[in-house]
C-alpha cells in the first residue's frame, strides 16, 4: 500500500472526499514527524512506537573496492509495533 492507496482507504472509511482524506493523512504524518523531532518518541496505543535513533560513526567496507572506510554518524527513525498490531498481522 502506498500513500495514494492509504488516502483512498481513509476517504472511504470517513465517507468523505479524497482531498479531505489527503489532508488528514498529511496531518498525521506531519504530527508524527514533528513528535519524533521534538520528543524523540511517538507512541500510538494499539499500533506501535516511532523512535528516533542515533547511529555512531563506525568503520565499514566499500563493497565495490573492498577497502575500509568510515561511515559517518547519522540519525534515523525506527518503528516498534504494538502487540495488538503483531497479533493482527
PyMOL Python script that loads the backbone (N, CA, C, O; Angstrom):
from pymol import cmd

cmd.read_pdbstr("""\
ATOM      1  N   UNK A   1       0.854  -1.173   0.000  1.00  0.00           N
ATOM      2  CA  UNK A   1       0.000   0.000   0.000  1.00  0.00           C
ATOM      3  C   UNK A   1       0.896   1.230   0.000  1.00  0.00           C
ATOM      4  O   UNK A   1       1.824   1.337   0.801  1.00  0.00           O
ATOM      5  N   UNK A   2       0.607   2.153  -0.903  1.00  0.00           N
ATOM      6  CA  UNK A   2       1.342   3.406  -0.924  1.00  0.00           C
ATOM      7  C   UNK A   2       0.448   4.532  -0.389  1.00  0.00           C
ATOM      8  O   UNK A   2      -0.675   4.291   0.053  1.00  0.00           O
ATOM      9  N   UNK A   3       0.960   5.748  -0.437  1.00  0.00           N
ATOM     10  CA  UNK A   3       0.226   6.878   0.142  1.00  0.00           C
ATOM     11  C   UNK A   3      -1.106   7.125  -0.568  1.00  0.00           C
ATOM     12  O   UNK A   3      -2.095   7.450   0.088  1.00  0.00           O
ATOM     13  N   UNK A   4      -1.151   6.982  -1.862  1.00  0.00           N
ATOM     14  CA  UNK A   4      -2.385   7.172  -2.621  1.00  0.00           C
ATOM     15  C   UNK A   4      -3.434   6.150  -2.205  1.00  0.00           C
ATOM     16  O   UNK A   4      -4.604   6.489  -2.028  1.00  0.00           O
ATOM     17  N   UNK A   5      -3.011   4.900  -2.049  1.00  0.00           N
ATOM     18  CA  UNK A   5      -3.931   3.850  -1.591  1.00  0.00           C
ATOM     19  C   UNK A   5      -4.443   4.154  -0.184  1.00  0.00           C
ATOM     20  O   UNK A   5      -5.621   3.960   0.117  1.00  0.00           O
ATOM     21  N   UNK A   6      -3.542   4.634   0.670  1.00  0.00           N
ATOM     22  CA  UNK A   6      -3.933   4.976   2.033  1.00  0.00           C
ATOM     23  C   UNK A   6      -4.972   6.094   2.044  1.00  0.00           C
ATOM     24  O   UNK A   6      -5.941   6.031   2.801  1.00  0.00           O
ATOM     25  N   UNK A   7      -4.781   7.105   1.219  1.00  0.00           N
ATOM     26  CA  UNK A   7      -5.741   8.205   1.118  1.00  0.00           C
ATOM     27  C   UNK A   7      -7.099   7.683   0.664  1.00  0.00           C
ATOM     28  O   UNK A   7      -8.126   8.108   1.192  1.00  0.00           O
ATOM     29  N   UNK A   8      -7.122   6.778  -0.295  1.00  0.00           N
ATOM     30  CA  UNK A   8      -8.384   6.202  -0.778  1.00  0.00           C
ATOM     31  C   UNK A   8      -9.101   5.419   0.319  1.00  0.00           C
ATOM     32  O   UNK A   8     -10.321   5.519   0.452  1.00  0.00           O
ATOM     33  N   UNK A   9      -8.359   4.643   1.104  1.00  0.00           N
ATOM     34  CA  UNK A   9      -8.959   3.874   2.193  1.00  0.00           C
ATOM     35  C   UNK A   9      -9.523   4.815   3.253  1.00  0.00           C
ATOM     36  O   UNK A   9     -10.633   4.604   3.742  1.00  0.00           O
ATOM     37  N   UNK A  10      -8.771   5.842   3.610  1.00  0.00           N
ATOM     38  CA  UNK A  10      -9.239   6.813   4.606  1.00  0.00           C
ATOM     39  C   UNK A  10     -10.483   7.529   4.094  1.00  0.00           C
ATOM     40  O   UNK A  10     -11.433   7.732   4.850  1.00  0.00           O
ATOM     41  N   UNK A  11     -10.489   7.912   2.832  1.00  0.00           N
ATOM     42  CA  UNK A  11     -11.655   8.600   2.257  1.00  0.00           C
ATOM     43  C   UNK A  11     -12.890   7.705   2.307  1.00  0.00           C
ATOM     44  O   UNK A  11     -13.983   8.174   2.623  1.00  0.00           O
ATOM     45  N   UNK A  12     -12.725   6.441   2.001  1.00  0.00           N
ATOM     46  CA  UNK A  12     -13.885   5.545   2.015  1.00  0.00           C
ATOM     47  C   UNK A  12     -14.385   5.284   3.439  1.00  0.00           C
ATOM     48  O   UNK A  12     -15.591   5.176   3.663  1.00  0.00           O
ATOM     49  N   UNK A  13     -13.460   5.182   4.401  1.00  0.00           N
ATOM     50  CA  UNK A  13     -13.870   4.949   5.793  1.00  0.00           C
ATOM     51  C   UNK A  13     -14.525   6.176   6.410  1.00  0.00           C
ATOM     52  O   UNK A  13     -15.430   6.053   7.236  1.00  0.00           O
ATOM     53  N   UNK A  14     -14.067   7.364   6.010  1.00  0.00           N
ATOM     54  CA  UNK A  14     -14.658   8.598   6.539  1.00  0.00           C
ATOM     55  C   UNK A  14     -15.865   9.049   5.725  1.00  0.00           C
ATOM     56  O   UNK A  14     -16.561   9.996   6.091  1.00  0.00           O
ATOM     57  N   UNK A  15     -16.099   8.355   4.617  1.00  0.00           N
ATOM     58  CA  UNK A  15     -17.166   8.722   3.688  1.00  0.00           C
ATOM     59  C   UNK A  15     -17.047  10.188   3.280  1.00  0.00           C
ATOM     60  O   UNK A  15     -18.026  10.934   3.259  1.00  0.00           O
ATOM     61  N   UNK A  16     -15.827  10.566   2.960  1.00  0.00           N
ATOM     62  CA  UNK A  16     -15.546  11.940   2.548  1.00  0.00           C
ATOM     63  C   UNK A  16     -14.795  11.958   1.238  1.00  0.00           C
ATOM     64  O   UNK A  16     -14.652  10.939   0.563  1.00  0.00           O
ATOM     65  N   UNK A  17     -14.318  13.143   0.894  1.00  0.00           N
ATOM     66  CA  UNK A  17     -13.593  13.297  -0.367  1.00  0.00           C
ATOM     67  C   UNK A  17     -12.134  12.885  -0.197  1.00  0.00           C
ATOM     68  O   UNK A  17     -11.617  12.797   0.916  1.00  0.00           O
ATOM     69  N   UNK A  18     -11.495  12.637  -1.322  1.00  0.00           N
ATOM     70  CA  UNK A  18     -10.078  12.280  -1.300  1.00  0.00           C
ATOM     71  C   UNK A  18      -9.243  13.473  -0.843  1.00  0.00           C
ATOM     72  O   UNK A  18      -8.195  13.289  -0.224  1.00  0.00           O
ATOM     73  N   UNK A  19      -9.692  14.688  -1.139  1.00  0.00           N
ATOM     74  CA  UNK A  19      -8.959  15.884  -0.716  1.00  0.00           C
ATOM     75  C   UNK A  19      -8.938  15.992   0.805  1.00  0.00           C
ATOM     76  O   UNK A  19      -7.902  16.300   1.393  1.00  0.00           O
ATOM     77  N   UNK A  20     -10.080  15.739   1.441  1.00  0.00           N
ATOM     78  CA  UNK A  20     -10.146  15.775   2.903  1.00  0.00           C
ATOM     79  C   UNK A  20      -9.290  14.666   3.508  1.00  0.00           C
ATOM     80  O   UNK A  20      -8.575  14.887   4.485  1.00  0.00           O
ATOM     81  N   UNK A  21      -9.367  13.489   2.930  1.00  0.00           N
ATOM     82  CA  UNK A  21      -8.585  12.356   3.417  1.00  0.00           C
ATOM     83  C   UNK A  21      -7.092  12.617   3.248  1.00  0.00           C
ATOM     84  O   UNK A  21      -6.289  12.263   4.111  1.00  0.00           O
ATOM     85  N   UNK A  22      -6.731  13.236   2.132  1.00  0.00           N
ATOM     86  CA  UNK A  22      -5.328  13.561   1.896  1.00  0.00           C
ATOM     87  C   UNK A  22      -4.816  14.539   2.948  1.00  0.00           C
ATOM     88  O   UNK A  22      -3.699  14.387   3.443  1.00  0.00           O
ATOM     89  N   UNK A  23      -5.620  15.536   3.292  1.00  0.00           N
ATOM     90  CA  UNK A  23      -5.237  16.482   4.333  1.00  0.00           C
ATOM     91  C   UNK A  23      -5.081  15.780   5.673  1.00  0.00           C
ATOM     92  O   UNK A  23      -4.162  16.089   6.432  1.00  0.00           O
ATOM     93  N   UNK A  24      -5.974  14.833   5.973  1.00  0.00           N
ATOM     94  CA  UNK A  24      -5.908  14.090   7.232  1.00  0.00           C
ATOM     95  C   UNK A  24      -4.647  13.240   7.297  1.00  0.00           C
ATOM     96  O   UNK A  24      -3.963  13.219   8.321  1.00  0.00           O
ATOM     97  N   UNK A  25      -4.338  12.544   6.220  1.00  0.00           N
ATOM     98  CA  UNK A  25      -3.144  11.701   6.169  1.00  0.00           C
ATOM     99  C   UNK A  25      -1.896  12.564   6.309  1.00  0.00           C
ATOM    100  O   UNK A  25      -0.985  12.224   7.064  1.00  0.00           O
ATOM    101  N   UNK A  26      -1.853  13.679   5.582  1.00  0.00           N
ATOM    102  CA  UNK A  26      -0.710  14.600   5.666  1.00  0.00           C
ATOM    103  C   UNK A  26      -0.545  15.129   7.079  1.00  0.00           C
ATOM    104  O   UNK A  26       0.577  15.243   7.572  1.00  0.00           O
ATOM    105  N   UNK A  27      -1.656  15.456   7.740  1.00  0.00           N
ATOM    106  CA  UNK A  27      -1.600  15.989   9.098  1.00  0.00           C
ATOM    107  C   UNK A  27      -1.050  14.946  10.065  1.00  0.00           C
ATOM    108  O   UNK A  27      -0.249  15.279  10.938  1.00  0.00           O
ATOM    109  N   UNK A  28      -1.464  13.707   9.926  1.00  0.00           N
ATOM    110  CA  UNK A  28      -0.971  12.648  10.805  1.00  0.00           C
ATOM    111  C   UNK A  28       0.523  12.426  10.575  1.00  0.00           C
ATOM    112  O   UNK A  28       1.285  12.303  11.535  1.00  0.00           O
ATOM    113  N   UNK A  29       0.940  12.374   9.332  1.00  0.00           N
ATOM    114  CA  UNK A  29       2.355  12.173   9.020  1.00  0.00           C
ATOM    115  C   UNK A  29       3.187  13.326   9.565  1.00  0.00           C
ATOM    116  O   UNK A  29       4.246  13.102  10.152  1.00  0.00           O
ATOM    117  N   UNK A  30       2.720  14.554   9.379  1.00  0.00           N
ATOM    118  CA  UNK A  30       3.445  15.727   9.887  1.00  0.00           C
ATOM    119  C   UNK A  30       3.516  15.708  11.409  1.00  0.00           C
ATOM    120  O   UNK A  30       4.549  16.050  11.984  1.00  0.00           O
ATOM    121  N   UNK A  31       2.432  15.314  12.065  1.00  0.00           N
ATOM    122  CA  UNK A  31       2.423  15.261  13.529  1.00  0.00           C
ATOM    123  C   UNK A  31       3.397  14.205  14.046  1.00  0.00           C
ATOM    124  O   UNK A  31       4.094  14.439  15.033  1.00  0.00           O
ATOM    125  N   UNK A  32       3.450  13.063  13.399  1.00  0.00           N
ATOM    126  CA  UNK A  32       4.394  12.017  13.803  1.00  0.00           C
ATOM    127  C   UNK A  32       5.826  12.500  13.599  1.00  0.00           C
ATOM    128  O   UNK A  32       6.665  12.328  14.483  1.00  0.00           O
ATOM    129  N   UNK A  33       6.115  13.099  12.455  1.00  0.00           N
ATOM    130  CA  UNK A  33       7.464  13.605  12.183  1.00  0.00           C
ATOM    131  C   UNK A  33       7.864  14.665  13.205  1.00  0.00           C
ATOM    132  O   UNK A  33       8.989  14.653  13.705  1.00  0.00           O
ATOM    133  N   UNK A  34       6.953  15.575  13.515  1.00  0.00           N
ATOM    134  CA  UNK A  34       7.244  16.622  14.495  1.00  0.00           C
ATOM    135  C   UNK A  34       7.474  16.014  15.875  1.00  0.00           C
ATOM    136  O   UNK A  34       8.377  16.435  16.598  1.00  0.00           O
ATOM    137  N   UNK A  35       6.667  15.032  16.241  1.00  0.00           N
ATOM    138  CA  UNK A  35       6.833  14.369  17.530  1.00  0.00           C
ATOM    139  C   UNK A  35       8.174  13.671  17.652  1.00  0.00           C
ATOM    140  O   UNK A  35       8.804  13.714  18.709  1.00  0.00           O
ATOM    141  N   UNK A  36       8.612  13.035  16.593  1.00  0.00           N
ATOM    142  CA  UNK A  36       9.914  12.355  16.611  1.00  0.00           C
ATOM    143  C   UNK A  36      11.037  13.379  16.724  1.00  0.00           C
ATOM    144  O   UNK A  36      12.008  13.160  17.448  1.00  0.00           O
ATOM    145  N   UNK A  37      10.909  14.495  16.013  1.00  0.00           N
ATOM    146  CA  UNK A  37      11.941  15.534  16.056  1.00  0.00           C
ATOM    147  C   UNK A  37      12.053  16.161  17.434  1.00  0.00           C
ATOM    148  O   UNK A  37      13.161  16.407  17.909  1.00  0.00           O
ATOM    149  N   UNK A  38      10.923  16.426  18.087  1.00  0.00           N
ATOM    150  CA  UNK A  38      10.954  17.145  19.361  1.00  0.00           C
ATOM    151  C   UNK A  38      11.024  16.232  20.569  1.00  0.00           C
ATOM    152  O   UNK A  38      11.779  16.514  21.500  1.00  0.00           O
ATOM    153  N   UNK A  39      10.264  15.151  20.586  1.00  0.00           N
ATOM    154  CA  UNK A  39      10.199  14.280  21.753  1.00  0.00           C
ATOM    155  C   UNK A  39      11.023  13.012  21.609  1.00  0.00           C
ATOM    156  O   UNK A  39      11.241  12.303  22.591  1.00  0.00           O
ATOM    157  N   UNK A  40      11.483  12.716  20.406  1.00  0.00           N
ATOM    158  CA  UNK A  40      12.266  11.526  20.075  1.00  0.00           C
ATOM    159  C   UNK A  40      11.463  10.228  20.172  1.00  0.00           C
ATOM    160  O   UNK A  40      12.014   9.142  19.988  1.00  0.00           O
ATOM    161  N   UNK A  41      10.155  10.335  20.462  1.00  0.00           N
ATOM    162  CA  UNK A  41       9.339   9.126  20.579  1.00  0.00           C
ATOM    163  C   UNK A  41       7.873   9.495  20.366  1.00  0.00           C
ATOM    164  O   UNK A  41       7.383  10.471  20.934  1.00  0.00           O
ATOM    165  N   UNK A  42       7.181   8.713  19.549  1.00  0.00           N
ATOM    166  CA  UNK A  42       5.737   8.877  19.356  1.00  0.00           C
ATOM    167  C   UNK A  42       5.113   7.504  19.533  1.00  0.00           C
ATOM    168  O   UNK A  42       5.368   6.590  18.750  1.00  0.00           O
ATOM    169  N   UNK A  43       4.293   7.366  20.569  1.00  0.00           N
ATOM    170  CA  UNK A  43       3.644   6.087  20.878  1.00  0.00           C
ATOM    171  C   UNK A  43       2.165   6.186  20.551  1.00  0.00           C
ATOM    172  O   UNK A  43       1.474   7.071  21.055  1.00  0.00           O
ATOM    173  N   UNK A  44       1.677   5.286  19.713  1.00  0.00           N
ATOM    174  CA  UNK A  44       0.272   5.229  19.347  1.00  0.00           C
ATOM    175  C   UNK A  44      -0.264   3.906  19.889  1.00  0.00           C
ATOM    176  O   UNK A  44       0.094   2.831  19.408  1.00  0.00           O
ATOM    177  N   UNK A  45      -1.119   4.006  20.888  1.00  0.00           N
ATOM    178  CA  UNK A  45      -1.641   2.823  21.571  1.00  0.00           C
ATOM    179  C   UNK A  45      -2.313   1.874  20.581  1.00  0.00           C
ATOM    180  O   UNK A  45      -3.146   2.291  19.776  1.00  0.00           O
ATOM    181  N   UNK A  46      -1.945   0.607  20.647  1.00  0.00           N
ATOM    182  CA  UNK A  46      -2.521  -0.405  19.776  1.00  0.00           C
ATOM    183  C   UNK A  46      -1.891  -0.474  18.397  1.00  0.00           C
ATOM    184  O   UNK A  46      -2.206  -1.372  17.616  1.00  0.00           O
ATOM    185  N   UNK A  47      -0.995   0.472  18.086  1.00  0.00           N
ATOM    186  CA  UNK A  47      -0.348   0.484  16.772  1.00  0.00           C
ATOM    187  C   UNK A  47       1.152   0.264  16.909  1.00  0.00           C
ATOM    188  O   UNK A  47       1.702  -0.682  16.346  1.00  0.00           O
ATOM    189  N   UNK A  48       1.817   1.149  17.665  1.00  0.00           N
ATOM    190  CA  UNK A  48       3.248   0.992  17.845  1.00  0.00           C
ATOM    191  C   UNK A  48       3.915   2.285  18.245  1.00  0.00           C
ATOM    192  O   UNK A  48       3.253   3.286  18.520  1.00  0.00           O
ATOM    193  N   UNK A  49       5.247   2.252  18.276  1.00  0.00           N
ATOM    194  CA  UNK A  49       6.039   3.389  18.710  1.00  0.00           C
ATOM    195  C   UNK A  49       7.080   3.722  17.654  1.00  0.00           C
ATOM    196  O   UNK A  49       7.811   2.851  17.183  1.00  0.00           O
ATOM    197  N   UNK A  50       7.135   4.996  17.291  1.00  0.00           N
ATOM    198  CA  UNK A  50       8.164   5.513  16.401  1.00  0.00           C
ATOM    199  C   UNK A  50       9.263   6.099  17.281  1.00  0.00           C
ATOM    200  O   UNK A  50       8.978   6.891  18.178  1.00  0.00           O
ATOM    201  N   UNK A  51      10.511   5.720  17.035  1.00  0.00           N
ATOM    202  CA  UNK A  51      11.629   6.158  17.857  1.00  0.00           C
ATOM    203  C   UNK A  51      12.704   6.822  17.011  1.00  0.00           C
ATOM    204  O   UNK A  51      12.950   6.427  15.872  1.00  0.00           O
ATOM    205  N   UNK A  52      13.335   7.830  17.583  1.00  0.00           N
ATOM    206  CA  UNK A  52      14.486   8.466  16.956  1.00  0.00           C
ATOM    207  C   UNK A  52      15.720   7.744  17.462  1.00  0.00           C
ATOM    208  O   UNK A  52      15.899   7.605  18.672  1.00  0.00           O
ATOM    209  N   UNK A  53      16.574   7.283  16.562  1.00  0.00           N
ATOM    210  CA  UNK A  53      17.775   6.545  16.951  1.00  0.00           C
ATOM    211  C   UNK A  53      19.012   7.226  16.391  1.00  0.00           C
ATOM    212  O   UNK A  53      19.031   7.706  15.258  1.00  0.00           O
ATOM    213  N   UNK A  54      20.033   7.250  17.219  1.00  0.00           N
ATOM    214  CA  UNK A  54      21.330   7.802  16.817  1.00  0.00           C
ATOM    215  C   UNK A  54      22.253   6.638  16.456  1.00  0.00           C
ATOM    216  O   UNK A  54      22.364   5.666  17.203  1.00  0.00           O
ATOM    217  N   UNK A  55      22.895   6.746  15.334  1.00  0.00           N
ATOM    218  CA  UNK A  55      23.881   5.744  14.940  1.00  0.00           C
ATOM    219  C   UNK A  55      25.262   6.378  15.050  1.00  0.00           C
ATOM    220  O   UNK A  55      25.506   7.447  14.491  1.00  0.00           O
ATOM    221  N   UNK A  56      26.144   5.731  15.756  1.00  0.00           N
ATOM    222  CA  UNK A  56      27.502   6.240  15.928  1.00  0.00           C
ATOM    223  C   UNK A  56      28.301   6.038  14.639  1.00  0.00           C
ATOM    224  O   UNK A  56      27.963   5.197  13.806  1.00  0.00           O
ATOM    225  N   UNK A  57      29.359   6.822  14.497  1.00  0.00           N
ATOM    226  CA  UNK A  57      30.266   6.623  13.365  1.00  0.00           C
ATOM    227  C   UNK A  57      30.907   5.248  13.528  1.00  0.00           C
ATOM    228  O   UNK A  57      31.171   4.800  14.644  1.00  0.00           O
ATOM    229  N   UNK A  58      31.146   4.602  12.422  1.00  0.00           N
ATOM    230  CA  UNK A  58      31.712   3.259  12.503  1.00  0.00           C
ATOM    231  C   UNK A  58      32.545   2.968  11.256  1.00  0.00           C
ATOM    232  O   UNK A  58      32.467   3.671  10.248  1.00  0.00           O
ATOM    233  N   UNK A  59      33.326   1.931  11.359  1.00  0.00           N
ATOM    234  CA  UNK A  59      34.167   1.511  10.243  1.00  0.00           C
ATOM    235  C   UNK A  59      33.375   0.525   9.393  1.00  0.00           C
ATOM    236  O   UNK A  59      32.715  -0.370   9.922  1.00  0.00           O
ATOM    237  N   UNK A  60      33.441   0.687   8.091  1.00  0.00           N
ATOM    238  CA  UNK A  60      32.764  -0.207   7.180  1.00  0.00           C
ATOM    239  C   UNK A  60      33.681  -0.602   6.043  1.00  0.00           C
ATOM    240  O   UNK A  60      34.862  -0.255   6.038  1.00  0.00           O
ATOM    241  N   UNK A  61      33.143  -1.323   5.087  1.00  0.00           N
ATOM    242  CA  UNK A  61      33.920  -1.750   3.927  1.00  0.00           C
ATOM    243  C   UNK A  61      33.180  -1.322   2.673  1.00  0.00           C
ATOM    244  O   UNK A  61      31.984  -1.574   2.531  1.00  0.00           O
ATOM    245  N   UNK A  62      33.888  -0.682   1.774  1.00  0.00           N
ATOM    246  CA  UNK A  62      33.323  -0.293   0.488  1.00  0.00           C
ATOM    247  C   UNK A  62      33.115  -1.581  -0.316  1.00  0.00           C
ATOM    248  O   UNK A  62      34.085  -2.272  -0.626  1.00  0.00           O
ATOM    249  N   UNK A  63      31.856  -1.917  -0.659  1.00  0.00           N
ATOM    250  CA  UNK A  63      31.618  -3.186  -1.351  1.00  0.00           C
ATOM    251  C   UNK A  63      32.226  -3.254  -2.748  1.00  0.00           C
ATOM    252  O   UNK A  63      32.503  -4.342  -3.253  1.00  0.00           O
ATOM    253  N   UNK A  64      32.433  -2.111  -3.366  1.00  0.00           N
ATOM    254  CA  UNK A  64      32.987  -2.111  -4.716  1.00  0.00           C
ATOM    255  C   UNK A  64      34.499  -2.352  -4.706  1.00  0.00           C
ATOM    256  O   UNK A  64      35.022  -3.098  -5.534  1.00  0.00           O
ATOM    257  N   UNK A  65      35.194  -1.712  -3.761  1.00  0.00           N
ATOM    258  CA  UNK A  65      36.657  -1.812  -3.739  1.00  0.00           C
ATOM    259  C   UNK A  65      37.190  -2.697  -2.627  1.00  0.00           C
ATOM    260  O   UNK A  65      38.378  -3.020  -2.608  1.00  0.00           O
ATOM    261  N   UNK A  66      36.324  -3.095  -1.699  1.00  0.00           N
ATOM    262  CA  UNK A  66      36.688  -3.913  -0.538  1.00  0.00           C
ATOM    263  C   UNK A  66      37.662  -3.190   0.403  1.00  0.00           C
ATOM    264  O   UNK A  66      38.297  -3.830   1.241  1.00  0.00           O
ATOM    265  N   UNK A  67      37.782  -1.884   0.274  1.00  0.00           N
ATOM    266  CA  UNK A  67      38.673  -1.120   1.136  1.00  0.00           C
ATOM    267  C   UNK A  67      37.909  -0.599   2.350  1.00  0.00           C
ATOM    268  O   UNK A  67      36.719  -0.301   2.255  1.00  0.00           O
ATOM    269  N   UNK A  68      38.588  -0.489   3.489  1.00  0.00           N
ATOM    270  CA  UNK A  68      37.927   0.049   4.680  1.00  0.00           C
ATOM    271  C   UNK A  68      37.570   1.524   4.491  1.00  0.00           C
ATOM    272  O   UNK A  68      38.261   2.263   3.789  1.00  0.00           O
ATOM    273  N   UNK A  69      36.487   1.927   5.128  1.00  0.00           N
ATOM    274  CA  UNK A  69      36.067   3.324   5.057  1.00  0.00           C
ATOM    275  C   UNK A  69      35.323   3.675   6.338  1.00  0.00           C
ATOM    276  O   UNK A  69      34.848   2.788   7.047  1.00  0.00           O
ATOM    277  N   UNK A  70      35.222   4.959   6.634  1.00  0.00           N
ATOM    278  CA  UNK A  70      34.479   5.408   7.797  1.00  0.00           C
ATOM    279  C   UNK A  70      33.060   5.776   7.368  1.00  0.00           C
ATOM    280  O   UNK A  70      32.864   6.487   6.383  1.00  0.00           O
ATOM    281  N   UNK A  71      32.084   5.289   8.110  1.00  0.00           N
ATOM    282  CA  UNK A  71      30.681   5.630   7.876  1.00  0.00           C
ATOM    283  C   UNK A  71      30.327   6.677   8.925  1.00  0.00           C
ATOM    284  O   UNK A  71      30.522   6.457  10.120  1.00  0.00           O
ATOM    285  N   UNK A  72      29.806   7.810   8.475  1.00  0.00           N
ATOM    286  CA  UNK A  72      29.510   8.921   9.369  1.00  0.00           C
ATOM    287  C   UNK A  72      28.369   8.587  10.320  1.00  0.00           C
ATOM    288  O   UNK A  72      27.522   7.744  10.027  1.00  0.00           O
ATOM    289  N   UNK A  73      28.364   9.267  11.464  1.00  0.00           N
ATOM    290  CA  UNK A  73      27.253   9.146  12.407  1.00  0.00           C
ATOM    291  C   UNK A  73      25.992   9.681  11.740  1.00  0.00           C
ATOM    292  O   UNK A  73      26.058  10.588  10.910  1.00  0.00           O
ATOM    293  N   UNK A  74      24.840   9.115  12.106  1.00  0.00           N
ATOM    294  CA  UNK A  74      23.591   9.559  11.498  1.00  0.00           C
ATOM    295  C   UNK A  74      22.439   9.373  12.476  1.00  0.00           C
ATOM    296  O   UNK A  74      22.558   8.685  13.489  1.00  0.00           O
ATOM    297  N   UNK A  75      21.337  10.000  12.145  1.00  0.00           N
ATOM    298  CA  UNK A  75      20.109   9.865  12.917  1.00  0.00           C
ATOM    299  C   UNK A  75      19.072   9.214  12.027  1.00  0.00           C
ATOM    300  O   UNK A  75      18.937   9.566  10.855  1.00  0.00           O
ATOM    301  N   UNK A  76      18.340   8.264  12.587  1.00  0.00           N
ATOM    302  CA  UNK A  76      17.332   7.551  11.812  1.00  0.00           C
ATOM    303  C   UNK A  76      16.080   7.339  12.660  1.00  0.00           C
ATOM    304  O   UNK A  76      16.055   7.657  13.849  1.00  0.00           O
ATOM    305  N   UNK A  77      15.070   6.809  12.040  1.00  0.00           N
ATOM    306  CA  UNK A  77      13.805   6.541  12.718  1.00  0.00           C
ATOM    307  C   UNK A  77      13.555   5.036  12.674  1.00  0.00           C
ATOM    308  O   UNK A  77      13.824   4.372  11.673  1.00  0.00           O
ATOM    309  N   UNK A  78      13.033   4.516  13.786  1.00  0.00           N
ATOM    310  CA  UNK A  78      12.668   3.105  13.801  1.00  0.00           C
ATOM    311  C   UNK A  78      11.237   2.975  14.294  1.00  0.00           C
ATOM    312  O   UNK A  78      10.677   3.906  14.873  1.00  0.00           O
ATOM    313  N   UNK A  79      10.662   1.824  14.060  1.00  0.00           N
ATOM    314  CA  UNK A  79       9.284   1.567  14.456  1.00  0.00           C
ATOM    315  C   UNK A  79       9.223   0.241  15.194  1.00  0.00           C
ATOM    316  O   UNK A  79       9.739  -0.771  14.721  1.00  0.00           O
ATOM    317  N   UNK A  80       8.592   0.257  16.350  1.00  0.00           N
ATOM    318  CA  UNK A  80       8.386  -0.962  17.130  1.00  0.00           C
ATOM    319  C   UNK A  80       6.883  -1.204  17.199  1.00  0.00           C
ATOM    320  O   UNK A  80       6.174  -0.434  17.846  1.00  0.00           O
ATOM    321  N   UNK A  81       6.380  -2.246  16.554  1.00  0.00           N
ATOM    322  CA  UNK A  81       4.934  -2.486  16.542  1.00  0.00           C
ATOM    323  C   UNK A  81       4.401  -2.893  17.918  1.00  0.00           C
ATOM    324  O   UNK A  81       5.093  -3.546  18.699  1.00  0.00           O
ATOM    325  N   UNK A  82       3.172  -2.499  18.195  1.00  0.00           N
ATOM    326  CA  UNK A  82       2.496  -2.888  19.432  1.00  0.00           C
ATOM    327  C   UNK A  82       2.057  -4.339  19.332  1.00  0.00           C
ATOM    328  O   UNK A  82       1.970  -4.895  18.238  1.00  0.00           O
ATOM    329  N   UNK A  83       1.785  -4.941  20.460  1.00  0.00           N
ATOM    330  CA  UNK A  83       1.367  -6.347  20.490  1.00  0.00           C
ATOM    331  C   UNK A  83       0.081  -6.557  19.683  1.00  0.00           C
ATOM    332  O   UNK A  83      -0.067  -7.569  18.998  1.00  0.00           O
ATOM    333  N   UNK A  84      -0.851  -5.592  19.765  1.00  0.00           N
ATOM    334  CA  UNK A  84      -2.106  -5.718  19.015  1.00  0.00           C
ATOM    335  C   UNK A  84      -1.856  -5.755  17.512  1.00  0.00           C
ATOM    336  O   UNK A  84      -2.523  -6.501  16.794  1.00  0.00           O
ATOM    337  N   UNK A  85      -0.908  -4.963  17.029  1.00  0.00           N
ATOM    338  CA  UNK A  85      -0.578  -4.959  15.600  1.00  0.00           C
ATOM    339  C   UNK A  85       0.096  -6.274  15.211  1.00  0.00           C
ATOM    340  O   UNK A  85      -0.187  -6.835  14.152  1.00  0.00           O
ATOM    341  N   UNK A  86       0.983  -6.756  16.066  1.00  0.00           N
ATOM    342  CA  UNK A  86       1.650  -8.039  15.789  1.00  0.00           C
ATOM    343  C   UNK A  86       0.636  -9.168  15.654  1.00  0.00           C
ATOM    344  O   UNK A  86       0.732 -10.009  14.759  1.00  0.00           O
ATOM    345  N   UNK A  87      -0.338  -9.169  16.564  1.00  0.00           N
ATOM    346  CA  UNK A  87      -1.356 -10.206  16.532  1.00  0.00           C
ATOM    347  C   UNK A  87      -2.254 -10.089  15.305  1.00  0.00           C
ATOM    348  O   UNK A  87      -2.697 -11.100  14.759  1.00  0.00           O
ATOM    349  N   UNK A  88      -2.522  -8.858  14.871  1.00  0.00           N
ATOM    350  CA  UNK A  88      -3.371  -8.643  13.691  1.00  0.00           C
ATOM    351  C   UNK A  88      -2.675  -9.122  12.420  1.00  0.00           C
ATOM    352  O   UNK A  88      -3.331  -9.555  11.473  1.00  0.00           O
ATOM    353  N   UNK A  89      -1.376  -9.046  12.405  1.00  0.00           N
ATOM    354  CA  UNK A  89      -0.620  -9.468  11.226  1.00  0.00           C
ATOM    355  C   UNK A  89      -0.472 -10.964  11.254  1.00  0.00           C
ATOM    356  O   UNK A  89       0.135 -11.541  10.352  1.00  0.00           O
TER     357      UNK A  89
END
""", "prot")
cmd.dss("prot")
cmd.show_as("cartoon", "prot")
cmd.util.cbc("prot")
cmd.orient("prot")
